[in-house]
Amino acid sequence: MLIAGCGADWAGLSLTMPLKRAVLPLLHYTEPLAADVGGANTVVFTPRGPHGYNTDVPGMVAALAGIGITPFSATIQGATIAGAGATACAALAAVGGLGLGEVVVLVRDQARAAGLLAAASRLGIAVDLRPFTSGVRDGDLLISTVPAGAADIIAERAVVPGSSPAALLDVVYHPWPTPLALAATKAGIPVASGFDLLLHQAGCQVELMTGHQAPLDAMRAAGETALTSR
């Protein structure tokens, strides 16, 4: 196993799915947030063993703060999450951190939402599962956690007069902008991108692994250069 083979020269690991969930039984310690969300995207090696954290949630909170969405923000009336995977579980926790106790979740297959519903129960958030093609309530914060292209149908239905979101976080960072982000921008809706999320969650990882403040400006510049070269 990779984790067992990491020596003192390893500070930690950054994980994506399905490893975020698979790693949990292998950890010596799991922070409560990662346990509630049901996934750890960050492993930090310590003398006592590997510790697990979830930086997706604070990354989302920071990305949303960048477009003016903060706890108990008067600009949003509720929240809608598109998708039911690991990133959607993190979005539930981020929504809870904004002071919202209920959320609409748009899913393509309700039978695959068991993990999300379990996370919602641990987080104390009420979930209203609706078909993926449903509209978005007027004034909601919309968080799209689905891959590139999957939310195109939402772009056709979500940003319409009378039922438009108040703000959007689209976790896709390439290709960018997505049709959903374009539609929101055209309508004057604040948009946070997947790159914003990626940057801030990575900054949290750097700080956990090194104990030093993350150089966010340098990280942003490096990330933008890498995306431009794709």
N, C-alpha and C positions, 0 to 999 in steps of 0.2 A: 504494500500500500504506500502511495506517495507520501502521505502525512507521516507515517512511521519512519520513513527514510530521510526526512528533512532534518539536517543537523543544526548545529549552532550558527552556521553561516546563513540560515534562513530566518528572515524577520517574520514572514507571514505569507499568506496566499489570498488572492482575489478569485472568487468562484462565481461561475454562472450555472444556470440550470443544466442538468438535473442535480448538480453537485450541491446546491444550496440546501437541499433537503437531505441528500444522502450523507452529508458530513455530520449531521447532528449527533448520531450515536457514537461518533468517534471523538467527540470533544470532551475535554476535562471539565470545561465550564462553558455554559451558554448564557449570554446575557438575557434578561427577561424579555426584551423587545424581540430578539431573534426567536426565542421560544414561542412567543405569542403569534408572531407572523408565520412561523413554521419554516423558517429558512435562514441560514447564515451565509452571507456572501463574502465574509471576511474571516480569515483564521489568523490569529496572532500566536506565535510560538513563545511560550514562557517556560521557566524552569520546572513548573509543576505540570506542564502539558499544554496542549493546544486549547485556546479560548476562541469562542465563536461570537461574532457580532453581525448585526444587520445595519449597513450604512445606506441602503437604498432609501429607508424611511427618512433619515435626516437629510439625505440628498434631495429627496422630493420636497421636503419642507423648505429647504434653502432655495430650490429652483422656483417654487411658488412665491416665496418672499420677494424674489427678484422681479416679479410682475405685480407686486402689491397685495398678494394674498397671504394674510397673516392670521393667527388665531382669532376667532370670533370676528372675522372681517365682515364689515357691513355690505361689501360688494357682492357677496354670494349668499344665496338662499338655501342651498343644499348641494349635493354632490352626486354625480353619475360617473361610474367607472365602467369602461368598456374592456371586457376580458375577465377571466377567472383564474389565471395562472399565478405563479409566484410573485410577479411584479404587481398584480392586482391585489394580492394579500398585503404587500408593502404599502400600496396606495390606501388600503383600508386604514392602516395605522396612521398614515399621514393625514387622512381626513379626520380621524379621531383627534389628532393633535391640533387640528384647526377648530375643535370644539363642536364638531358635528357628530350626532349620535346615530344617524341613520343614513343609508346610501342606497341608491338604485344601481344595480349591476346588470349590464347588458351582456348576455351570454349567447353563444351559438349552440351550446349543448348543456342543458341544465344538469345532466347526469355526471358531467365532469367538473361540477362546481363544489364537490364535497370538501376539498381542501380549503377553499375560500370560505365556505360556511363555517368550518371548524375554526378558522382563524378569526372570523367575525365574532364567534361565540366567546373565544378567549379574550378578545379586545373589547367586548361589551358593545358591539355595534350591530344595529338591526339592518338586515339586508333584504331588499326587495328585488328578486330576480325577475328580469324581463327579457323578452326576445331581443336578439342583437339588432333587429331592424326597427326597434321602437325609437321614438323621438326622445329628445332631451328636454327636460323641464326648463322653462324659462328662468334664467338667473342662476342656474346650477354651475358649479365648478365641474368641468368635464375632464376626466383623466383617461386617456386612451393608452392601454397597456398592451395592445395587440401589435403584431409585426407589420412591417411596411406593406401597404396594399390592403390589409384586412379591414382598415377603418374607412376605406374610400366610400362605402355605402353610407357611413355615418355622416361624412362630409356633405352628402346629398340631402340628408334629412335633418341634421342637427342645427345647422346655421340657417334658419328660416325665420321670417318675421313672426313674433309671438311665442317662439319657443327656442330661443338661442341661448347658449351658455354664456355666463358672465366672464368666464376665463377658461383657458385650455392648457393642459399639460399633455403633450404627445411624446411618449417615451422613445419614439423612433429618432435616431440621429443621422442616419444615412439610408436612403437619399433624403435630403432636406432642401426645401420644405415639402411636407406631405400635402396631398390634396386637402386634408382636414385643416392643417395649419394655414394653408393658403386661403381657404374659405373663411376661417376665423379672422385672419388678418384683414381681409377685404371688408369684413363686417365691422372692423374696429374693435375686435375682441382681443384682450391681452393673451399672448401665447408664450409659454415656456417650452423649450425643446428638450429632446432626449439628451442633447449635448450638455445642456445646463444640469440635468440630473446626473449624467455621467461624471461631469467635472466635480460636482459637490460631493457625490458619494465617494469618488476617488480621493478627494481631499481628506475626507474623514478616515479613509483607509491609511493614507500616509501618516496621519497624526497618531492613529492607533499603533502602527507598526514601528514608528520612529520616536514618538514622544515629542516631536517638534511640529510647529505650525506648518501647514502645507503651503507651498508657494503657488497659490491659485492663479496668479497672473501668468507665471511661466507655464503652468500646466495648461491654462486656457490657450495660450499662444501655440504651444506644441500640439495640442489637440486639433485646433483649427487648421494648422499646417498639414497635419496628417489627413484630415478629412478633405482638404482641398486637393491633395495629391491623388485621391482615389479616382 
